[in-house]
Amino acid sequence: MNVSHRFVVITAIFITCLITANIIVVKPTSFGGIPAAIIIFPLSYIVGDILTEVYGYRLARRVIWLGFFCNLIAVIAIWIGQLLPPAVVWEGQEAYESILGYTPRALGASLLAYLVGEFSNSFVLAKMKIKTKGRWLWTRTIGSTIVAQALDAAVFIPLVYIGRFDLAFIAMASLTHWAAKVGYETIATPFTYAVVNFLKRKEAIDTYDYQTKFNPFLVSD
């Protein structure tokens, strides 16, 4: 299918949310230790819901991989920027390294959690859409988020925090991380409905993945 300018806008918002979240995720907050990325990252799941619901798993899969490689480009650019010798008048090198200097473990955890979470979110929503025959959108958006965010938190929080904090803190952070994102999705349900209905009307499509191969690596399917 030919993509429209609306699809391009949705894709751009998705990638912007992802890259922004991965920059500010290094800061744990006082709200149960959840990362500061909580203010923006759940929006990527909402956009992922919209992509899958309207355009289907095939196009959502491509956007997920595009987001992955765009984020990788950003990380590489930030890393090279860290290696470049600073000007003698600039005193921010230490702060730059402290905030933007990704450790291999944090980077690996972030990328892995992203792929696991986004693909499980899109997969569950697409399958539920078939099962429900397109009814009860809220069950799909919230249900897919419950599963995907649980997997995301189970991957990211322990991999980043283990060895730095005790297990009780990690468990609490994981649970709070999951609950906050599910709550975010639930509250945003009217917004999701509005955007989905608008796009389906303007694009004149409502994709069902009856014949889709759900292998996440088949980007050309």
C-alpha positions in Angstrom: 0.0 0.0 0.0 1.1 3.6 -0.6 1.7 5.4 2.7 0.1 8.8 3.3 1.5 11.9 4.9 -0.5 10.9 8.1 1.5 7.7 8.3 4.7 9.7 8.0 3.6 12.0 10.8 2.7 9.1 13.1 6.0 7.4 12.4 7.9 10.6 13.1 6.1 11.0 16.5 6.9 7.4 17.3 10.6 7.8 16.7 10.8 11.2 18.5 9.3 9.6 21.6 11.7 6.7 21.4 14.9 8.8 21.1 13.8 11.3 23.7 12.9 8.6 26.2 16.3 6.9 25.7 18.1 10.2 26.4 16.2 10.9 29.7 15.9 7.3 30.9 19.2 7.6 32.8 17.5 9.6 35.6 15.6 7.5 38.2 12.8 9.5 39.9 11.6 9.5 43.5 8.4 7.9 42.3 9.3 4.3 43.1 12.6 4.6 41.2 10.9 4.7 37.8 13.0 6.4 35.1 12.2 10.0 33.9 11.4 8.5 30.5 7.9 7.7 32.0 6.8 11.1 30.8 7.3 10.3 27.1 8.0 6.6 26.5 4.4 5.3 27.0 3.4 7.5 24.2 5.4 5.3 21.8 3.2 2.4 22.9 0.1 4.4 22.2 1.4 5.4 18.8 2.3 1.7 18.3 -1.2 0.8 19.1 -2.5 3.3 16.5 -0.1 2.0 13.8 -1.1 -1.6 14.3 -4.8 -0.9 14.7 -5.0 1.2 11.5 -2.2 0.1 9.3 -1.6 -3.5 10.5 1.3 -5.4 11.9 3.3 -5.4 8.7 3.8 -1.7 8.6 4.0 -1.4 12.4 6.9 -3.9 12.2 8.8 -1.7 9.7 8.3 1.3 11.9 9.5 -0.6 15.0 12.7 -1.5 13.2 13.1 2.0 11.8 12.8 3.3 15.3 15.5 0.8 16.5 18.0 1.9 13.8 17.3 5.6 14.3 17.9 5.2 18.0 21.1 3.4 17.2 22.3 6.3 15.0 21.5 8.7 17.9 23.5 6.6 20.4 26.5 6.4 18.0 26.4 10.1 17.4 26.3 10.8 21.2 29.2 8.4 21.8 31.3 10.0 19.1 30.5 13.4 20.5 31.8 12.2 23.9 35.1 11.1 22.3 35.7 14.4 20.5 38.1 16.6 22.5 36.2 19.5 24.2 37.1 23.1 23.6 39.3 24.5 26.4 36.6 27.0 27.4 33.9 24.3 27.8 33.4 22.9 31.3 30.6 20.5 30.6 32.5 17.4 29.5 32.1 15.6 32.8 28.3 16.3 32.9 28.1 15.2 29.2 29.7 11.9 30.0 27.7 11.4 33.2 24.3 12.0 31.6 24.8 10.9 28.0 27.6 8.4 28.4 25.7 5.2 27.9 27.2 2.1 29.5 27.1 -1.0 27.3 24.7 -2.7 29.8 22.3 0.3 29.8 22.4 0.5 26.0 21.8 -3.2 25.6 19.0 -3.3 28.1 17.3 -0.3 26.4 17.5 -1.7 22.9 16.4 -5.2 24.0 13.5 -4.0 26.1 12.4 -1.8 23.2 12.3 -4.7 20.7 10.6 -7.1 23.2 8.1 -4.6 24.3 7.1 -3.0 21.0 6.8 -6.3 19.1 4.8 -8.0 21.8 2.5 -5.0 22.0 1.9 -5.0 18.3 1.5 -8.8 18.1 -1.0 -9.0 21.0 -3.1 -6.1 19.6 -3.2 -7.5 16.1 -4.2 -11.0 17.4 -6.8 -9.5 19.7 -8.3 -7.5 16.9 -8.9 -10.7 14.9 -10.4 -12.5 17.9 -12.7 -9.6 18.8 -13.6 -8.9 15.1 -12.5 -5.3 15.5 -14.8 -4.6 18.5 -13.8 -3.2 21.9 -10.7 -1.3 20.9 -10.0 -0.5 24.6 -9.5 -4.2 25.4 -6.8 -4.4 22.8 -5.0 -1.2 23.7 -5.0 -1.9 27.4 -4.5 -5.7 27.1 -1.5 -5.4 24.8 0.0 -2.8 27.0 -0.4 -5.0 30.1 1.6 -7.7 28.4 4.1 -5.6 26.6 4.9 -3.3 29.5 5.4 -6.3 31.8 7.9 -7.7 29.5 9.6 -4.3 29.0 9.9 -3.7 32.7 11.1 -7.3 33.3 13.9 -6.8 30.8 15.0 -3.2 31.3 14.8 -2.5 35.0 16.7 -5.5 36.3 19.4 -5.3 33.6 20.1 -1.7 34.3 19.7 -1.6 38.1 21.0 -5.0 39.2 24.3 -4.5 41.1 23.5 -0.9 41.7 20.4 -1.3 43.9 19.1 -4.1 46.1 16.5 -6.6 44.8 13.6 -5.1 46.8 14.2 -1.7 45.1 14.5 -3.4 41.7 11.2 -5.3 42.2 9.4 -2.1 43.3 10.8 -0.1 40.4 9.7 -2.8 37.9 6.2 -3.0 39.4 5.9 0.8 39.6 7.3 1.1 36.0 4.7 -1.4 34.7 1.8 0.1 36.7 2.5 3.6 35.7 2.7 2.8 32.0 -0.5 0.7 32.1 -2.2 3.6 33.9 -0.9 6.0 31.3 -2.4 3.9 28.5 -5.7 3.6 30.3 -6.1 7.3 30.8 -5.1 8.0 27.2 -7.8 5.6 25.8 -10.2 8.4 24.7 -7.2 10.0 22.8 -6.4 6.7 21.2 -10.0 6.2 20.1 -10.1 9.7 18.6 -6.9 9.3 16.6 -7.8 5.8 15.4 -11.2 6.8 14.3 -9.8 9.9 12.5 -7.2 7.9 10.7 -9.5 5.1 9.7 -11.9 7.7 8.3 -9.3 9.7 6.4 -7.3 6.8 5.2 -10.3 4.7 4.4 -8.6 1.6 5.8 -9.0 -0.8 8.7 -6.4 -3.5 8.5 -6.8 -7.0 9.8 -3.8 -9.3 9.9 -5.5 -12.5 8.8 -2.7 -13.5 6.4 0.2 -11.8 8.2 3.4 -13.7 9.1 4.2 -12.5 12.6 7.9 -13.2 12.5 9.4 -9.8 13.7 12.4 -10.2 11.3 10.4 -10.4 8.1 10.6 -6.7 7.4 9.9 -7.1 3.7 6.8 -9.2 4.2 
